[in-house]
Amino acid sequence: MIEINTLATGSKGNCYHITDGSTPILLECGIAFREIQKRVNFKTSSIAGCLVTHEHKDHCGGLKDLLKAGINTYMSAGTKEAIGLDHHRIKTVKTKEPFTLGTWTILPFDVQHDVSEPYGFLMVNKAGEKLLFATDTYYIKYRFQGLTHIMIECNYSLNILNRNIAAGSVPKVMKKRLMQSHFSLENVKDFFRANDLKQVQEIWLLHLSDSNSDEERFKKEIMELTGKMVFVP
């Protein structure tokens, strides 16, 4: 059974601890390693690896100390180059080429973000559970069958953003960047409509904007659309 523990989410740092009961994995390491240690009760020696989606600091800021602790970290070649760190525990993986990490089979796939070579990850365990992790993207071109767990960015809503721009609390120039780099509520809904949700047990909405989102509204609307259990960490 998959257990998801959010250690941090949002523009100040992202890090998630995932386990299927056999192999614990980190998704992102965007907070200090000492904070990761505290949040997992210092049980870091059992962590089989860390998946990093891209080079922004809120997703990889704790990487150096994570590597020093002996934890292998997986990312695209473009992300590694952009981070500019050479270490034997950084493992580059290719889009649509699966690899194994303990009891997980992991399929990286390309997403759309304003960075070098960003990835999302589809993770399948021995029990056949399928977890989709996608953050910092404004669009996912792939369709997925048999998902049981979905962790997906839901950064902003277009009407909240437009209202904030009209009020002068958000610069107008931010709109273009957000629309070309982050998943809106509206696009997340389109993603759910396009995918097979029959086996989905839970949905996690990640990386909500501090100013351009509404946690209760997002949760309510996604629950109404999907009929699934929705968490907003």
N, C-alpha and C positions, 0 to 999 in steps of 0.2 A: 504493500500500500504506500502510495506516494505521500510524503509529508513535506509541506512547504513552510519555511520560516523566513519572513522578511527581516533582514538585519538593517537595511536602509533602502529607501526609495525616494527618487526626486532629484532635483538639480544639485543638491548638496552631497549626494552620494547614493550609489546603488549597490546592493549586495544581497543575495538570497541564498539560503542554505536549503538544499533539496536532498532528500534521501528516499530510497525505496525500501528501507529497512535493512539493506545490505551495503550499499555504496553511497556514502554522503558526497555531495558535490557542491561547490560554490558556483553560482552564476553571478559574474561580475565581482570586482574587488575595488569598488570606488570609495571605500572608507579605510581609515588606518587599520593596519593589521591588529594592533592591540585592541581595537574596538571589536573586530571580528572575533578575536580570542574571548573577550568578555561575553559576547552574545551567544557563543556556543559552549560556554562554561569550560573554556580552555581545552576542549576536545578537538584540537585541530590536527592531531596526528592521524586521525582516521579519515580525514578529507582526502579523497582520491584524486582530486584535481579541481581546476577552476576554468570556466569558460568565459572568455571576454569578447564582447560584441564589437567594440571599436575603441579608439584611442582617447576619447574625451576623459578628462580626469575624474569626472563623477562616475566613471565606469572602471577605471584602472588605477586610481590614485594610490592604492595600497599594494601595487604589484611588486615593487622591489622587496619589501619585507615578506611578502607572501612567498616569493622565490627563495629568499634566504631561509625560510622555514621549511624548505624542501617540498613545496607543493607545485606539481607540474601545472602549467597554465596553457590553455589552448586558444588559438586565435588565427586569423587570416595572416598571410604574408604581408599584405598591405598594412594591417594594423600593427604588426611587429615593426615594420619599417617606420611607420609614423611615430610610434612610441620611442624608437631609437635606442632600444635596450637589447643587448645581446647576452643571452644566458642559456645554459644548457637545459634548463627546465621550461623554457618557452618552446612549445611545440606548435608548428604551423600546420594547419589543416585546410583542406580545399572544399569549396562549395560543392554540394551534392556527392561528396565522397565520404561515406560513413566510417566511423572509427569506434572502438570500444573502450570503455572506461569502467572497469569492474563489471557490474551486472547491467550496465547501460550500453546501448548502441546509440550513437549520437550522429545525427545528420545535419551538418551546417548548410545553411541556404542564404543566398544573397538578399539583402533588404535595401531600402532606399533612404539614405541619410547623407548629410553634407560632410562626409569623411572619406578616408582612403578606400577601405574595402570592408564595409560592415556586414555582420552576419546575424541571422537568427539561428536558433537551434531546435531541432525536433529530437526528443529523447524518448527512447523506448526501453522498458525494462524487461526482465525475464518473464514477468507475469503478463506481458502484452499491453501494459498501460502505456499511454502515449502522452507526453507532456510537450506542449509547444511553448517556446519562450521567444518573444519578439518585442524589442523595445527600440526607441529612437529610430522610427521609420514612419514615413507618411503613407506607405502603400505596401501590400504584400501580394505579389503576383501569383503565388502558388495556392493550390487548394489541398486540403488535408482530409484524409479519411480516418475515422476511428479514434479521434482525439478523446482523451479522458480528462486531461487537465490543460488549461490554457492560462498562460501568464502573458499579458499583452499590455503594451502602453496605451493609455487613454489620457493624453496630455491636456487637451483643451477642447472647448466647444466653440464653434465658429461664432455663434450669436453672442456668447459671453465675451469673446475676444473683440468683436465689433463694438459691443457696448463699452468696453474698457477703452478702446481707441477713441470712440466718440467723446468719452468723458475726459480724455487726456491722461489717463493713468497708465496707458501702455503706448509707447511710440508706434506710429503707423508703420515704420520700417520693419518692426518686429513681425508683422503679419506675413510678409512674403517668406521670411526665414522659417517661421513656424509651419507654414503650409508646405514647405519643401523639405522638412526635416523631422516633423513629429506627427504622431497619429492623433487625429481629432476624434471626438465622440462620434461624429457623423461617419467617418471612414471606418471606425471600429465596427459600427453597426453594419455597414456594407460587407465587411469581412465576415461577420457572423452569419449574415444572410447567405453568403456564397459558400459556406463550409458545412460539412457534416457534423452536427452537434449531438446526434442521437445518444452517443455513449459518454458525453461530457458529464463529469461529476462536479467540477467546480471551475469557476473563472476568477482570475485575479486581475484587477485593473491596476496598472502600475504607472509610476512616474507622472502623477497628476501635477499640473502647474499650480503654483501657489496662488496665482491671481486670475487665471483664465479657466478654472475648472469649478465644479460643484460636486463634491463627493457624494452627497445624498442623492442628488439628481442623477448622476452618472450610474450609480448602483441601481437605483430604482428603474431607470429606463433600460438598462442591459438585462436586468432580471425579467422585466416585462417582455422584452423582445425574445429572450432565449428560454425562459422558464427554468433557468439553472441557478444554483447557488453562486452568489457573487461576493467576492471579498475586495475591499479597498484598504490595503495596509497603510 
